[in-house]
Amino acid sequence: MTMRILTAVVRTIRNSRRLAAGLIILGVMVLLALFSPLIVNAIGNGKDPIEVAAYEKWLVPGPGHLLGTDQFGRDVFAMVMKALSVSLQIGAIAGIISTVVGVIVAFVAGYKGGWIDGILSTFTGILLVIPTFPLLIALSAYAKNVTLFQVGVMISIFAWPFAAKTIRSQVLSLRTRPYVDLARVSKARDLEIIVTELLPNLLPFIGVGFASSALGAIFGLVGLEVIGLGPGGVVDLGQIIYNAITTGALTLGAWPMFVVPIVLLTLLFAALNMVNIGLEEVYNPRLRGVAGE
Amino acid sequence: MTADAPPVVVVDESQDSAPPPSGVRVWLSRHPLAAYAIRRVGLYFVELWGALTIAFFFFRLIPGDPIQTLIQTLQQNYMYNQQASTELIARYQQEFGLTGNLFSQYLKYMEKLVLHGDLGPSLINYPTPAQDVILRALPWTIGLLGISAVLAWIFGVILGAIAGWRRGKLGSAIATNLSIALSHVPYFFVALILVYIFAYSLGVLPARSAYDSNITPGLSLEFIGSVLKYGLLPGLSIVIIGTFSWILSTRMLMVPVLGEDYLVYAEAKGLKGWRILTRYALRNCYLPQITAFGISLGFIFNGNVLVEQLFNYPGLGTTLVTAIQQLDFNTILGVTNIAIFSVLTAVLLLDLLLPLLDPRVKYWK
């Protein structure tokens, strides 16, 4: 079983260069994040490079400090590494929560149909059109000193409708397939049909749901942080950009402080989007070649 | 939603023989467009009510006491030293609609909003009503956001159509891959890079505010020129990223159309490529993009908050952030409600206009 899934995954990746590129970029970032404590230690050479006044203030990039230091004399490269790991964790936590909620809502709505579907879909639709950013800002204004996990939960409140919408439309098209009818005729229970018949066929779309809600979550937190209204105690890449703006790194020409986080986040968004489009291309033959060669 | 909704209009087969039992149903079955419009408008009101209600309860259930904040502000600003009397607090609570339980607050808020268009007093600019604060900021946001969003849509649809048309060529591949990479980047990032290059490094364009403060606002050429100059960087950042995301989606709609028989026919007739592209191919794929434009307004608003904040632009986004920092509930809710209202109304209007633009669109199947 595991082997079969593994070979299927490998075949999928082989079929789409775009998916492969996205996954490779993501993989490199995850590796960097995993090894960030080691990297930070190596930079510090025994002491903490992110400590206030660890080095001189506003050092220009050089061999000792690849990206220079900030207004408190902290090593920017070490800060960026640590923040990258935080941003990725937020994406993973919020992505998983939103995907689980989205899958449950999508299955209940799409499989049951009728008035339940009507209510759930209208509700999802409403959440999709509400500009959620004001709500997110307001929520985070009261979330001082929260843990990373709580921030993830907070952001997934607004990220799950995207996953739910993508998956629901697939459930709708799958539930009338002959093999589902066959399972139903042979008196399989609803839950059994969902787990054994529908879920395996939906995995790629669940992957799309995960990638887009993770993207939305990282995007949302960065948005909060860059206007200085992020939840307290969480230092992600957005927070570094915010620091750069407020301390006048732009006027001082300390470009690494904001260019590096921006480039990293842009790469991350690009990779997630490539995974999304790659997966859809492979599993939705009508789209094949449509999104680009 | 519309795809799987049960058919509302049932064709009355007993039309000729017996007089119909209900006149309304027959009228609806004879006027399918009207039936569709009624159903669509009904859905609009349900969505609008739902969204406004969610927003109201969301902001009321968040902890924080706006009256205490107001008293504190008063104490700071007017040397108001003694403890605020209970009477004073009660009066403010009355004015801000914070008396009674949550549900009666909700009814009162909705009544004022629906019947009088009143959002309650604003805290940051007390006693100016929140709607006045919002109306002051609204033209700036509509000007910046509206123009940039429309420009991005036009550029994106045109470039996307060309990218689809010339698929397989190098330029098209570059445009497509760039769009995939950049379509989900926050406007804010582009804005920051633009500010760094044009405002700080080159010093040619202003980085803050919406117009030169030395010029008095008015309908003078000088003022308009200043507004345009100051709006260039924030607008450009929205246009750049917006264009990329429209390129991608237009291309996705365009490519399947290119395989259609009528395009082969048009080519066989000897029509020029440009004419086939604009009159045959593009006309069949720009309509879904019109609907998508309405839906995208909400997301553009989200991104616009950050851009306005960066440029200190006096629009709704900046108002919203200030209001949140000061716990000004009436203004926060007001801005959110305006955004909800404009997105839902835009989608409704586009849905109702679509059958007029495209004779193939039939909702009453």
Interface residues (C-beta under 8 A of the other chain):
Chain A: R18 G113 D117 G118 S121 T122 F123 G125 I126 L127 L128 V129 I130 P131 T132 F133 P134 L135 I137 A138 L139 A141 Y142 L172 L215 F219 V222 G223 V226 I227 L229 I241 I245 L250 T251 G253 W255 F258 V259 I262 L265 T266 F269 A270 L272 N273 M274 I277 R286 L287 G289 V290 A291 G292 E293
Chain B: M1 D4 A5 L43 V46 E47 G50 A51 I54 A55 F58 F59 I62 P63 G64 R167 G168 A173 T176 N177 I180 A181 L182 S183 H184 V185 P186 F188 F189 L192 I193 V195 Y196 Y200 S201 L248 R251 M252 V255 P256 I295 G298 F299 F301 N302 G303 V305 L306 Q309 L310 L320 V321 I324 Q325 I332 V335 T336 A339 I340 V343 L344 V347
